[in-house]
Amino acid sequence: MSNWGKPDFDSRSAEQQAIDAAAPALREKLKRDGVMHEWPRSYKVQAGYNPAEVQIICVRHAEWQKVRLSMKGKYTHEKLRICRDWWDMNNKHADALEELGKKAEAQNLRYQTEVQVGNYLGALRRGGQLDMQNQVRKYI
């Protein structure tokens, strides 16, 4: 008999399958607790960024590095909140720049923030803390 629409083999380990099976209940618990359970879809990020840009915008950016290092050892939902706070703060600053007629600087700040946060979310996905939709997958 055939498994129509389902692969015959699941390459994930038993541990990974258990984590994925428990993820929806974990997200519901986080939602009930009033904390972030996913990256807001209205805050657009890409799946990947140019490595040369990441080097300049993320690795060599002293303020972002302080924020990034402050997230070490924090729970996943706290990391998401810190990223959202960084995003919101920088976008308010960009709004102020636009009001001063500095549109190019505002756009640059918005893009830098997207790359910083988007690259960090990518690291959380690679580490298994988030799924491919930037939803909490594993509680660390």
Summary of the structure (lengths in Angstrom):
residues: 140
radius of gyration: 17.8
end to end distance: 40.2
largest distance: 67.3
contacts: 350
relative contact order: 0.17
helix: 61%
strand: 3%
